[in-house]
Amino acid sequence: MASQDRIRAVGAELWDMDWTAERAADALRYLGRNFPECLGNLRALDEHEEAAHEAAMRGDKDAYLESLRSYCKAGRDEALRIRRGAA
């Protein structure tokens, strides 16, 4: 698929879907590398994933990045909860 096919109009701005996918992949890699326990319970991250999706649909990059930060924090918190339970 050509790069230009991965860009779509959202409101008055163009939204780069490749950029979006790269940021989401970065968040998952971060969690997998630092807090792999949370990947066994992704349901704990649903709220943040939905917020990121909604921000992407609005074309709001700032809200999208903030949602991904919240996603990573929630994954960290879930992993730490799991670790405390295992101790």
PyMOL Python script that loads the backbone (N, CA, C, O; Angstrom):
from pymol import cmd

cmd.read_pdbstr("""\
ATOM      1  N   MET A   1       0.849  -1.164   0.000  1.00  0.00           N
ATOM      2  CA  MET A   1       0.000   0.000   0.000  1.00  0.00           C
ATOM      3  C   MET A   1       0.900   1.234   0.000  1.00  0.00           C
ATOM      4  O   MET A   1       1.819   1.344   0.812  1.00  0.00           O
ATOM      5  N   ALA A   2       0.637   2.127  -0.885  1.00  0.00           N
ATOM      6  CA  ALA A   2       1.442   3.344  -0.991  1.00  0.00           C
ATOM      7  C   ALA A   2       1.230   4.211   0.247  1.00  0.00           C
ATOM      8  O   ALA A   2       0.157   4.229   0.848  1.00  0.00           O
ATOM      9  N   SER A   3       2.279   4.915   0.597  1.00  0.00           N
ATOM     10  CA  SER A   3       2.240   5.774   1.781  1.00  0.00           C
ATOM     11  C   SER A   3       1.082   6.767   1.711  1.00  0.00           C
ATOM     12  O   SER A   3       0.433   7.038   2.721  1.00  0.00           O
ATOM     13  N   GLN A   4       0.826   7.301   0.541  1.00  0.00           N
ATOM     14  CA  GLN A   4      -0.254   8.279   0.420  1.00  0.00           C
ATOM     15  C   GLN A   4      -1.616   7.652   0.676  1.00  0.00           C
ATOM     16  O   GLN A   4      -2.561   8.362   1.024  1.00  0.00           O
ATOM     17  N   ASP A   5      -1.740   6.334   0.513  1.00  0.00           N
ATOM     18  CA  ASP A   5      -2.987   5.650   0.807  1.00  0.00           C
ATOM     19  C   ASP A   5      -3.219   5.539   2.311  1.00  0.00           C
ATOM     20  O   ASP A   5      -4.344   5.286   2.742  1.00  0.00           O
ATOM     21  N   ARG A   6      -2.179   5.722   3.110  1.00  0.00           N
ATOM     22  CA  ARG A   6      -2.260   5.570   4.555  1.00  0.00           C
ATOM     23  C   ARG A   6      -2.505   6.910   5.249  1.00  0.00           C
ATOM     24  O   ARG A   6      -2.433   7.007   6.474  1.00  0.00           O
ATOM     25  N   ILE A   7      -2.791   7.927   4.462  1.00  0.00           N
ATOM     26  CA  ILE A   7      -3.114   9.239   5.017  1.00  0.00           C
ATOM     27  C   ILE A   7      -4.551   9.544   4.629  1.00  0.00           C
ATOM     28  O   ILE A   7      -4.937   9.415   3.468  1.00  0.00           O
ATOM     29  N   ARG A   8      -5.339   9.953   5.623  1.00  0.00           N
ATOM     30  CA  ARG A   8      -6.729  10.264   5.309  1.00  0.00           C
ATOM     31  C   ARG A   8      -7.110  11.585   5.961  1.00  0.00           C
ATOM     32  O   ARG A   8      -6.491  12.014   6.934  1.00  0.00           O
ATOM     33  N   ALA A   9      -8.121  12.211   5.421  1.00  0.00           N
ATOM     34  CA  ALA A   9      -8.585  13.484   5.962  1.00  0.00           C
ATOM     35  C   ALA A   9      -9.416  13.236   7.208  1.00  0.00           C
ATOM     36  O   ALA A   9     -10.290  12.369   7.233  1.00  0.00           O
ATOM     37  N   VAL A  10      -9.127  14.006   8.230  1.00  0.00           N
ATOM     38  CA  VAL A  10      -9.918  14.000   9.462  1.00  0.00           C
ATOM     39  C   VAL A  10     -10.210  15.458   9.751  1.00  0.00           C
ATOM     40  O   VAL A  10      -9.310  16.231  10.079  1.00  0.00           O
ATOM     41  N   GLY A  11     -11.467  15.825   9.629  1.00  0.00           N
ATOM     42  CA  GLY A  11     -11.800  17.236   9.778  1.00  0.00           C
ATOM     43  C   GLY A  11     -11.094  18.010   8.687  1.00  0.00           C
ATOM     44  O   GLY A  11     -11.208  17.671   7.509  1.00  0.00           O
ATOM     45  N   ALA A  12     -10.369  19.045   9.067  1.00  0.00           N
ATOM     46  CA  ALA A  12      -9.663  19.876   8.094  1.00  0.00           C
ATOM     47  C   ALA A  12      -8.212  19.460   7.936  1.00  0.00           C
ATOM     48  O   ALA A  12      -7.494  20.031   7.115  1.00  0.00           O
ATOM     49  N   GLU A  13      -7.759  18.459   8.720  1.00  0.00           N
ATOM     50  CA  GLU A  13      -6.358  18.066   8.689  1.00  0.00           C
ATOM     51  C   GLU A  13      -6.191  16.670   8.120  1.00  0.00           C
ATOM     52  O   GLU A  13      -7.134  15.882   8.053  1.00  0.00           O
ATOM     53  N   LEU A  14      -4.957  16.389   7.710  1.00  0.00           N
ATOM     54  CA  LEU A  14      -4.633  15.038   7.272  1.00  0.00           C
ATOM     55  C   LEU A  14      -4.132  14.242   8.467  1.00  0.00           C
ATOM     56  O   LEU A  14      -3.388  14.762   9.298  1.00  0.00           O
ATOM     57  N   TRP A  15      -4.534  12.998   8.553  1.00  0.00           N
ATOM     58  CA  TRP A  15      -4.125  12.119   9.646  1.00  0.00           C
ATOM     59  C   TRP A  15      -3.279  11.008   9.036  1.00  0.00           C
ATOM     60  O   TRP A  15      -3.730  10.274   8.157  1.00  0.00           O
ATOM     61  N   ASP A  16      -2.070  10.900   9.511  1.00  0.00           N
ATOM     62  CA  ASP A  16      -1.122   9.912   9.003  1.00  0.00           C
ATOM     63  C   ASP A  16      -1.304   8.607   9.766  1.00  0.00           C
ATOM     64  O   ASP A  16      -0.906   8.501  10.926  1.00  0.00           O
ATOM     65  N   MET A  17      -1.893   7.633   9.128  1.00  0.00           N
ATOM     66  CA  MET A  17      -2.182   6.358   9.781  1.00  0.00           C
ATOM     67  C   MET A  17      -0.910   5.572  10.074  1.00  0.00           C
ATOM     68  O   MET A  17      -0.875   4.802  11.034  1.00  0.00           O
ATOM     69  N   ASP A  18       0.129   5.748   9.274  1.00  0.00           N
ATOM     70  CA  ASP A  18       1.410   5.091   9.564  1.00  0.00           C
ATOM     71  C   ASP A  18       2.003   5.638  10.855  1.00  0.00           C
ATOM     72  O   ASP A  18       2.506   4.876  11.681  1.00  0.00           O
ATOM     73  N   TRP A  19       1.948   6.951  11.033  1.00  0.00           N
ATOM     74  CA  TRP A  19       2.425   7.577  12.262  1.00  0.00           C
ATOM     75  C   TRP A  19       1.661   7.021  13.464  1.00  0.00           C
ATOM     76  O   TRP A  19       2.249   6.696  14.496  1.00  0.00           O
ATOM     77  N   THR A  20       0.348   6.919  13.311  1.00  0.00           N
ATOM     78  CA  THR A  20      -0.504   6.394  14.377  1.00  0.00           C
ATOM     79  C   THR A  20      -0.103   4.964  14.731  1.00  0.00           C
ATOM     80  O   THR A  20       0.047   4.635  15.908  1.00  0.00           O
ATOM     81  N   ALA A  21       0.070   4.129  13.737  1.00  0.00           N
ATOM     82  CA  ALA A  21       0.441   2.730  13.967  1.00  0.00           C
ATOM     83  C   ALA A  21       1.826   2.626  14.597  1.00  0.00           C
ATOM     84  O   ALA A  21       2.052   1.775  15.458  1.00  0.00           O
ATOM     85  N   GLU A  22       2.745   3.476  14.180  1.00  0.00           N
ATOM     86  CA  GLU A  22       4.097   3.462  14.757  1.00  0.00           C
ATOM     87  C   GLU A  22       4.071   3.833  16.232  1.00  0.00           C
ATOM     88  O   GLU A  22       4.764   3.206  17.033  1.00  0.00           O
ATOM     89  N   ARG A  23       3.281   4.846  16.610  1.00  0.00           N
ATOM     90  CA  ARG A  23       3.189   5.251  18.014  1.00  0.00           C
ATOM     91  C   ARG A  23       2.558   4.134  18.848  1.00  0.00           C
ATOM     92  O   ARG A  23       3.017   3.859  19.956  1.00  0.00           O
ATOM     93  N   ALA A  24       1.519   3.495  18.330  1.00  0.00           N
ATOM     94  CA  ALA A  24       0.875   2.393  19.056  1.00  0.00           C
ATOM     95  C   ALA A  24       1.850   1.221  19.215  1.00  0.00           C
ATOM     96  O   ALA A  24       1.907   0.599  20.276  1.00  0.00           O
ATOM     97  N   ALA A  25       2.608   0.924  18.170  1.00  0.00           N
ATOM     98  CA  ALA A  25       3.600  -0.153  18.245  1.00  0.00           C
ATOM     99  C   ALA A  25       4.688   0.192  19.257  1.00  0.00           C
ATOM    100  O   ALA A  25       5.155  -0.684  19.986  1.00  0.00           O
ATOM    101  N   ASP A  26       5.095   1.463  19.308  1.00  0.00           N
ATOM    102  CA  ASP A  26       6.084   1.895  20.298  1.00  0.00           C
ATOM    103  C   ASP A  26       5.571   1.642  21.711  1.00  0.00           C
ATOM    104  O   ASP A  26       6.313   1.162  22.567  1.00  0.00           O
ATOM    105  N   ALA A  27       4.307   1.965  21.955  1.00  0.00           N
ATOM    106  CA  ALA A  27       3.716   1.766  23.286  1.00  0.00           C
ATOM    107  C   ALA A  27       3.702   0.282  23.654  1.00  0.00           C
ATOM    108  O   ALA A  27       4.040  -0.084  24.780  1.00  0.00           O
ATOM    109  N   LEU A  28       3.318  -0.558  22.718  1.00  0.00           N
ATOM    110  CA  LEU A  28       3.288  -2.003  22.997  1.00  0.00           C
ATOM    111  C   LEU A  28       4.689  -2.564  23.210  1.00  0.00           C
ATOM    112  O   LEU A  28       4.892  -3.418  24.072  1.00  0.00           O
ATOM    113  N   ARG A  29       5.651  -2.089  22.431  1.00  0.00           N
ATOM    114  CA  ARG A  29       7.038  -2.543  22.634  1.00  0.00           C
ATOM    115  C   ARG A  29       7.549  -2.132  24.010  1.00  0.00           C
ATOM    116  O   ARG A  29       8.207  -2.916  24.695  1.00  0.00           O
ATOM    117  N   TYR A  30       7.246  -0.908  24.408  1.00  0.00           N
ATOM    118  CA  TYR A  30       7.643  -0.423  25.728  1.00  0.00           C
ATOM    119  C   TYR A  30       7.074  -1.328  26.817  1.00  0.00           C
ATOM    120  O   TYR A  30       7.793  -1.754  27.721  1.00  0.00           O
ATOM    121  N   LEU A  31       5.778  -1.615  26.722  1.00  0.00           N
ATOM    122  CA  LEU A  31       5.161  -2.474  27.734  1.00  0.00           C
ATOM    123  C   LEU A  31       5.733  -3.878  27.691  1.00  0.00           C
ATOM    124  O   LEU A  31       6.005  -4.465  28.738  1.00  0.00           O
ATOM    125  N   GLY A  32       5.919  -4.421  26.512  1.00  0.00           N
ATOM    126  CA  GLY A  32       6.461  -5.774  26.388  1.00  0.00           C
ATOM    127  C   GLY A  32       7.874  -5.887  26.923  1.00  0.00           C
ATOM    128  O   GLY A  32       8.247  -6.910  27.497  1.00  0.00           O
ATOM    129  N   ARG A  33       8.652  -4.849  26.740  1.00  0.00           N
ATOM    130  CA  ARG A  33      10.040  -4.850  27.192  1.00  0.00           C
ATOM    131  C   ARG A  33      10.144  -4.628  28.699  1.00  0.00           C
ATOM    132  O   ARG A  33      10.954  -5.280  29.357  1.00  0.00           O
ATOM    133  N   ASN A  34       9.347  -3.729  29.253  1.00  0.00           N
ATOM    134  CA  ASN A  34       9.478  -3.327  30.646  1.00  0.00           C
ATOM    135  C   ASN A  34       8.459  -3.958  31.597  1.00  0.00           C
ATOM    136  O   ASN A  34       8.749  -4.162  32.775  1.00  0.00           O
ATOM    137  N   PHE A  35       7.294  -4.259  31.095  1.00  0.00           N
ATOM    138  CA  PHE A  35       6.214  -4.775  31.935  1.00  0.00           C
ATOM    139  C   PHE A  35       5.446  -5.881  31.210  1.00  0.00           C
ATOM    140  O   PHE A  35       4.242  -5.757  30.985  1.00  0.00           O
ATOM    141  N   PRO A  36       6.136  -6.955  30.848  1.00  0.00           N
ATOM    142  CA  PRO A  36       5.486  -7.995  30.033  1.00  0.00           C
ATOM    143  C   PRO A  36       4.287  -8.652  30.716  1.00  0.00           C
ATOM    144  O   PRO A  36       3.428  -9.217  30.040  1.00  0.00           O
ATOM    145  N   GLU A  37       4.219  -8.586  32.030  1.00  0.00           N
ATOM    146  CA  GLU A  37       3.081  -9.196  32.733  1.00  0.00           C
ATOM    147  C   GLU A  37       1.749  -8.607  32.296  1.00  0.00           C
ATOM    148  O   GLU A  37       0.743  -9.313  32.236  1.00  0.00           O
ATOM    149  N   CYS A  38       1.741  -7.322  31.994  1.00  0.00           N
ATOM    150  CA  CYS A  38       0.478  -6.674  31.650  1.00  0.00           C
ATOM    151  C   CYS A  38      -0.075  -7.162  30.314  1.00  0.00           C
ATOM    152  O   CYS A  38      -1.270  -7.030  30.052  1.00  0.00           O
ATOM    153  N   LEU A  39       0.781  -7.719  29.478  1.00  0.00           N
ATOM    154  CA  LEU A  39       0.312  -8.168  28.161  1.00  0.00           C
ATOM    155  C   LEU A  39      -0.601  -9.378  28.275  1.00  0.00           C
ATOM    156  O   LEU A  39      -1.311  -9.714  27.327  1.00  0.00           O
ATOM    157  N   GLY A  40      -0.585 -10.038  29.440  1.00  0.00           N
ATOM    158  CA  GLY A  40      -1.498 -11.153  29.680  1.00  0.00           C
ATOM    159  C   GLY A  40      -2.884 -10.692  30.094  1.00  0.00           C
ATOM    160  O   GLY A  40      -3.810 -11.500  30.154  1.00  0.00           O
ATOM    161  N   ASN A  41      -3.042  -9.409  30.381  1.00  0.00           N
ATOM    162  CA  ASN A  41      -4.334  -8.867  30.802  1.00  0.00           C
ATOM    163  C   ASN A  41      -4.580  -7.529  30.117  1.00  0.00           C
ATOM    164  O   ASN A  41      -4.658  -6.491  30.773  1.00  0.00           O
ATOM    165  N   LEU A  42      -4.699  -7.563  28.813  1.00  0.00           N
ATOM    166  CA  LEU A  42      -4.899  -6.319  28.056  1.00  0.00           C
ATOM    167  C   LEU A  42      -6.261  -5.690  28.320  1.00  0.00           C
ATOM    168  O   LEU A  42      -6.468  -4.520  28.000  1.00  0.00           O
ATOM    169  N   ARG A  43      -7.195  -6.448  28.901  1.00  0.00           N
ATOM    170  CA  ARG A  43      -8.516  -5.884  29.233  1.00  0.00           C
ATOM    171  C   ARG A  43      -8.353  -4.722  30.203  1.00  0.00           C
ATOM    172  O   ARG A  43      -9.163  -3.794  30.193  1.00  0.00           O
ATOM    173  N   ALA A  44      -7.326  -4.757  31.036  1.00  0.00           N
ATOM    174  CA  ALA A  44      -7.086  -3.671  31.993  1.00  0.00           C
ATOM    175  C   ALA A  44      -6.743  -2.372  31.274  1.00  0.00           C
ATOM    176  O   ALA A  44      -6.796  -1.297  31.871  1.00  0.00           O
ATOM    177  N   LEU A  45      -6.396  -2.467  30.009  1.00  0.00           N
ATOM    178  CA  LEU A  45      -5.983  -1.291  29.242  1.00  0.00           C
ATOM    179  C   LEU A  45      -7.063  -0.799  28.277  1.00  0.00           C
ATOM    180  O   LEU A  45      -6.850   0.169  27.546  1.00  0.00           O
ATOM    181  N   ASP A  46      -8.218  -1.464  28.275  1.00  0.00           N
ATOM    182  CA  ASP A  46      -9.276  -1.138  27.311  1.00  0.00           C
ATOM    183  C   ASP A  46      -9.671   0.332  27.313  1.00  0.00           C
ATOM    184  O   ASP A  46      -9.816   0.940  26.253  1.00  0.00           O
ATOM    185  N   GLU A  47      -9.844   0.898  28.491  1.00  0.00           N
ATOM    186  CA  GLU A  47     -10.278   2.294  28.597  1.00  0.00           C
ATOM    187  C   GLU A  47      -9.307   3.225  27.875  1.00  0.00           C
ATOM    188  O   GLU A  47      -9.727   4.152  27.182  1.00  0.00           O
ATOM    189  N   HIS A  48      -8.029   2.980  28.037  1.00  0.00           N
ATOM    190  CA  HIS A  48      -7.006   3.836  27.439  1.00  0.00           C
ATOM    191  C   HIS A  48      -6.869   3.582  25.937  1.00  0.00           C
ATOM    192  O   HIS A  48      -6.610   4.501  25.160  1.00  0.00           O
ATOM    193  N   GLU A  49      -7.044   2.334  25.549  1.00  0.00           N
ATOM    194  CA  GLU A  49      -7.021   2.009  24.120  1.00  0.00           C
ATOM    195  C   GLU A  49      -8.188   2.685  23.403  1.00  0.00           C
ATOM    196  O   GLU A  49      -8.035   3.208  22.299  1.00  0.00           O
ATOM    197  N   GLU A  50      -9.348   2.665  24.042  1.00  0.00           N
ATOM    198  CA  GLU A  50     -10.528   3.311  23.454  1.00  0.00           C
ATOM    199  C   GLU A  50     -10.324   4.828  23.355  1.00  0.00           C
ATOM    200  O   GLU A  50     -10.711   5.443  22.362  1.00  0.00           O
ATOM    201  N   ALA A  51      -9.722   5.423  24.378  1.00  0.00           N
ATOM    202  CA  ALA A  51      -9.450   6.871  24.341  1.00  0.00           C
ATOM    203  C   ALA A  51      -8.497   7.208  23.197  1.00  0.00           C
ATOM    204  O   ALA A  51      -8.674   8.218  22.517  1.00  0.00           O
ATOM    205  N   ALA A  52      -7.488   6.366  22.986  1.00  0.00           N
ATOM    206  CA  ALA A  52      -6.548   6.591  21.883  1.00  0.00           C
ATOM    207  C   ALA A  52      -7.266   6.477  20.542  1.00  0.00           C
ATOM    208  O   ALA A  52      -7.044   7.281  19.637  1.00  0.00           O
ATOM    209  N   HIS A  53      -8.122   5.479  20.428  1.00  0.00           N
ATOM    210  CA  HIS A  53      -8.882   5.292  19.184  1.00  0.00           C
ATOM    211  C   HIS A  53      -9.767   6.514  18.913  1.00  0.00           C
ATOM    212  O   HIS A  53      -9.815   7.013  17.788  1.00  0.00           O
ATOM    213  N   GLU A  54     -10.456   6.986  19.938  1.00  0.00           N
ATOM    214  CA  GLU A  54     -11.335   8.141  19.762  1.00  0.00           C
ATOM    215  C   GLU A  54     -10.536   9.387  19.365  1.00  0.00           C
ATOM    216  O   GLU A  54     -10.968  10.163  18.513  1.00  0.00           O
ATOM    217  N   ALA A  55      -9.374   9.571  19.987  1.00  0.00           N
ATOM    218  CA  ALA A  55      -8.529  10.717  19.635  1.00  0.00           C
ATOM    219  C   ALA A  55      -8.065  10.613  18.182  1.00  0.00           C
ATOM    220  O   ALA A  55      -8.019  11.612  17.464  1.00  0.00           O
ATOM    221  N   ALA A  56      -7.724   9.400  17.759  1.00  0.00           N
ATOM    222  CA  ALA A  56      -7.307   9.200  16.371  1.00  0.00           C
ATOM    223  C   ALA A  56      -8.454   9.518  15.413  1.00  0.00           C
ATOM    224  O   ALA A  56      -8.243  10.133  14.368  1.00  0.00           O
ATOM    225  N   MET A  57      -9.660   9.099  15.770  1.00  0.00           N
ATOM    226  CA  MET A  57     -10.809   9.367  14.906  1.00  0.00           C
ATOM    227  C   MET A  57     -11.103  10.869  14.809  1.00  0.00           C
ATOM    228  O   MET A  57     -11.612  11.344  13.793  1.00  0.00           O
ATOM    229  N   ARG A  58     -10.778  11.606  15.872  1.00  0.00           N
ATOM    230  CA  ARG A  58     -10.950  13.066  15.846  1.00  0.00           C
ATOM    231  C   ARG A  58      -9.789  13.769  15.162  1.00  0.00           C
ATOM    232  O   ARG A  58      -9.890  14.941  14.799  1.00  0.00           O
ATOM    233  N   GLY A  59      -8.677  13.045  14.984  1.00  0.00           N
ATOM    234  CA  GLY A  59      -7.496  13.654  14.401  1.00  0.00           C
ATOM    235  C   GLY A  59      -6.747  14.525  15.388  1.00  0.00           C
ATOM    236  O   GLY A  59      -6.074  15.478  14.994  1.00  0.00           O
ATOM    237  N   ASP A  60      -6.858  14.205  16.670  1.00  0.00           N
ATOM    238  CA  ASP A  60      -6.254  14.991  17.742  1.00  0.00           C
ATOM    239  C   ASP A  60      -4.958  14.315  18.198  1.00  0.00           C
ATOM    240  O   ASP A  60      -4.973  13.431  19.055  1.00  0.00           O
ATOM    241  N   LYS A  61      -3.838  14.746  17.611  1.00  0.00           N
ATOM    242  CA  LYS A  61      -2.550  14.108  17.915  1.00  0.00           C
ATOM    243  C   LYS A  61      -2.151  14.266  19.376  1.00  0.00           C
ATOM    244  O   LYS A  61      -1.624  13.327  19.972  1.00  0.00           O
ATOM    245  N   ASP A  62      -2.392  15.428  19.960  1.00  0.00           N
ATOM    246  CA  ASP A  62      -2.032  15.631  21.363  1.00  0.00           C
ATOM    247  C   ASP A  62      -2.808  14.669  22.268  1.00  0.00           C
ATOM    248  O   ASP A  62      -2.231  14.040  23.155  1.00  0.00           O
ATOM    249  N   ALA A  63      -4.104  14.563  22.037  1.00  0.00           N
ATOM    250  CA  ALA A  63      -4.920  13.643  22.843  1.00  0.00           C
ATOM    251  C   ALA A  63      -4.530  12.195  22.567  1.00  0.00           C
ATOM    252  O   ALA A  63      -4.562  11.360  23.471  1.00  0.00           O
ATOM    253  N   TYR A  64      -4.165  11.897  21.332  1.00  0.00           N
ATOM    254  CA  TYR A  64      -3.736  10.537  20.993  1.00  0.00           C
ATOM    255  C   TYR A  64      -2.475  10.169  21.769  1.00  0.00           C
ATOM    256  O   TYR A  64      -2.398   9.094  22.364  1.00  0.00           O
ATOM    257  N   LEU A  65      -1.491  11.061  21.760  1.00  0.00           N
ATOM    258  CA  LEU A  65      -0.247  10.790  22.487  1.00  0.00           C
ATOM    259  C   LEU A  65      -0.492  10.710  23.990  1.00  0.00           C
ATOM    260  O   LEU A  65       0.100   9.868  24.664  1.00  0.00           O
ATOM    261  N   GLU A  66      -1.343  11.561  24.517  1.00  0.00           N
ATOM    262  CA  GLU A  66      -1.666  11.504  25.949  1.00  0.00           C
ATOM    263  C   GLU A  66      -2.369  10.185  26.287  1.00  0.00           C
ATOM    264  O   GLU A  66      -2.122   9.598  27.341  1.00  0.00           O
ATOM    265  N   SER A  67      -3.227   9.731  25.406  1.00  0.00           N
ATOM    266  CA  SER A  67      -3.900   8.445  25.623  1.00  0.00           C
ATOM    267  C   SER A  67      -2.902   7.291  25.613  1.00  0.00           C
ATOM    268  O   SER A  67      -3.024   6.356  26.404  1.00  0.00           O
ATOM    269  N   LEU A  68      -1.926   7.353  24.729  1.00  0.00           N
ATOM    270  CA  LEU A  68      -0.903   6.303  24.709  1.00  0.00           C
ATOM    271  C   LEU A  68      -0.040   6.355  25.967  1.00  0.00           C
ATOM    272  O   LEU A  68       0.366   5.314  26.483  1.00  0.00           O
ATOM    273  N   ARG A  69       0.239   7.548  26.459  1.00  0.00           N
ATOM    274  CA  ARG A  69       0.980   7.657  27.730  1.00  0.00           C
ATOM    275  C   ARG A  69       0.162   7.038  28.862  1.00  0.00           C
ATOM    276  O   ARG A  69       0.702   6.317  29.701  1.00  0.00           O
ATOM    277  N   SER A  70      -1.130   7.317  28.883  1.00  0.00           N
ATOM    278  CA  SER A  70      -2.006   6.728  29.904  1.00  0.00           C
ATOM    279  C   SER A  70      -2.076   5.217  29.749  1.00  0.00           C
ATOM    280  O   SER A  70      -2.133   4.491  30.742  1.00  0.00           O
ATOM    281  N   TYR A  71      -2.073   4.747  28.522  1.00  0.00           N
ATOM    282  CA  TYR A  71      -2.072   3.307  28.224  1.00  0.00           C
ATOM    283  C   TYR A  71      -0.826   2.660  28.827  1.00  0.00           C
ATOM    284  O   TYR A  71      -0.913   1.610  29.463  1.00  0.00           O
ATOM    285  N   CYS A  72       0.330   3.292  28.626  1.00  0.00           N
ATOM    286  CA  CYS A  72       1.588   2.754  29.172  1.00  0.00           C
ATOM    287  C   CYS A  72       1.586   2.793  30.693  1.00  0.00           C
ATOM    288  O   CYS A  72       2.038   1.848  31.338  1.00  0.00           O
ATOM    289  N   LYS A  73       1.087   3.867  31.266  1.00  0.00           N
ATOM    290  CA  LYS A  73       1.026   3.963  32.726  1.00  0.00           C
ATOM    291  C   LYS A  73       0.089   2.899  33.302  1.00  0.00           C
ATOM    292  O   LYS A  73       0.398   2.280  34.321  1.00  0.00           O
ATOM    293  N   ALA A  74      -1.047   2.692  32.651  1.00  0.00           N
ATOM    294  CA  ALA A  74      -1.982   1.672  33.115  1.00  0.00           C
ATOM    295  C   ALA A  74      -1.359   0.284  32.997  1.00  0.00           C
ATOM    296  O   ALA A  74      -1.556  -0.556  33.875  1.00  0.00           O
ATOM    297  N   GLY A  75      -0.612   0.035  31.924  1.00  0.00           N
ATOM    298  CA  GLY A  75       0.086  -1.241  31.767  1.00  0.00           C
ATOM    299  C   GLY A  75       1.127  -1.437  32.853  1.00  0.00           C
ATOM    300  O   GLY A  75       1.262  -2.529  33.404  1.00  0.00           O
ATOM    301  N   ARG A  76       1.862  -0.377  33.159  1.00  0.00           N
ATOM    302  CA  ARG A  76       2.842  -0.437  34.245  1.00  0.00           C
ATOM    303  C   ARG A  76       2.153  -0.747  35.567  1.00  0.00           C
ATOM    304  O   ARG A  76       2.593  -1.617  36.318  1.00  0.00           O
ATOM    305  N   ASP A  77       1.069  -0.029  35.846  1.00  0.00           N
ATOM    306  CA  ASP A  77       0.346  -0.246  37.103  1.00  0.00           C
ATOM    307  C   ASP A  77      -0.184  -1.672  37.203  1.00  0.00           C
ATOM    308  O   ASP A  77      -0.129  -2.281  38.271  1.00  0.00           O
ATOM    309  N   GLU A  78      -0.695  -2.201  36.106  1.00  0.00           N
ATOM    310  CA  GLU A  78      -1.203  -3.576  36.097  1.00  0.00           C
ATOM    311  C   GLU A  78      -0.068  -4.563  36.334  1.00  0.00           C
ATOM    312  O   GLU A  78      -0.231  -5.514  37.098  1.00  0.00           O
ATOM    313  N   ALA A  79       1.074  -4.357  35.697  1.00  0.00           N
ATOM    314  CA  ALA A  79       2.216  -5.253  35.890  1.00  0.00           C
ATOM    315  C   ALA A  79       2.709  -5.208  37.327  1.00  0.00           C
ATOM    316  O   ALA A  79       3.049  -6.243  37.900  1.00  0.00           O
ATOM    317  N   LEU A  80       2.752  -4.024  37.909  1.00  0.00           N
ATOM    318  CA  LEU A  80       3.202  -3.904  39.300  1.00  0.00           C
ATOM    319  C   LEU A  80       2.200  -4.578  40.250  1.00  0.00           C
ATOM    320  O   LEU A  80       2.597  -5.184  41.246  1.00  0.00           O
ATOM    321  N   ARG A  81       0.913  -4.471  39.941  1.00  0.00           N
ATOM    322  CA  ARG A  81      -0.109  -5.159  40.737  1.00  0.00           C
ATOM    323  C   ARG A  81       0.115  -6.669  40.669  1.00  0.00           C
ATOM    324  O   ARG A  81       0.036  -7.358  41.686  1.00  0.00           O
ATOM    325  N   ILE A  82       0.390  -7.174  39.483  1.00  0.00           N
ATOM    326  CA  ILE A  82       0.634  -8.607  39.296  1.00  0.00           C
ATOM    327  C   ILE A  82       1.900  -9.015  40.049  1.00  0.00           C
ATOM    328  O   ILE A  82       1.924 -10.059  40.701  1.00  0.00           O
ATOM    329  N   ARG A  83       2.937  -8.208  39.964  1.00  0.00           N
ATOM    330  CA  ARG A  83       4.195  -8.530  40.655  1.00  0.00           C
ATOM    331  C   ARG A  83       3.995  -8.555  42.168  1.00  0.00           C
ATOM    332  O   ARG A  83       4.518  -9.436  42.851  1.00  0.00           O
ATOM    333  N   ARG A  84       3.243  -7.598  42.687  1.00  0.00           N
ATOM    334  CA  ARG A  84       3.001  -7.581  44.145  1.00  0.00           C
ATOM    335  C   ARG A  84       2.229  -8.815  44.566  1.00  0.00           C
ATOM    336  O   ARG A  84       2.476  -9.366  45.639  1.00  0.00           O
ATOM    337  N   GLY A  85       1.294  -9.257  43.731  1.00  0.00           N
ATOM    338  CA  GLY A  85       0.516 -10.449  44.053  1.00  0.00           C
ATOM    339  C   GLY A  85       1.359 -11.714  44.013  1.00  0.00           C
ATOM    340  O   GLY A  85       1.070 -12.680  44.719  1.00  0.00           O
ATOM    341  N   ALA A  86       2.383 -11.712  43.203  1.00  0.00           N
ATOM    342  CA  ALA A  86       3.254 -12.890  43.073  1.00  0.00           C
ATOM    343  C   ALA A  86       4.308 -12.924  44.170  1.00  0.00           C
ATOM    344  O   ALA A  86       4.917 -13.968  44.406  1.00  0.00           O
ATOM    345  N   ALA A  87       4.528 -11.815  44.834  1.00  0.00           N
ATOM    346  CA  ALA A  87       5.589 -11.766  45.861  1.00  0.00           C
ATOM    347  C   ALA A  87       5.161 -12.399  47.167  1.00  0.00           C
ATOM    348  O   ALA A  87       5.939 -12.434  48.120  1.00  0.00           O
TER     349      ALA A  87
END
""", "prot")
cmd.dss("prot")
cmd.show_as("cartoon", "prot")
cmd.util.cbc("prot")
cmd.orient("prot")
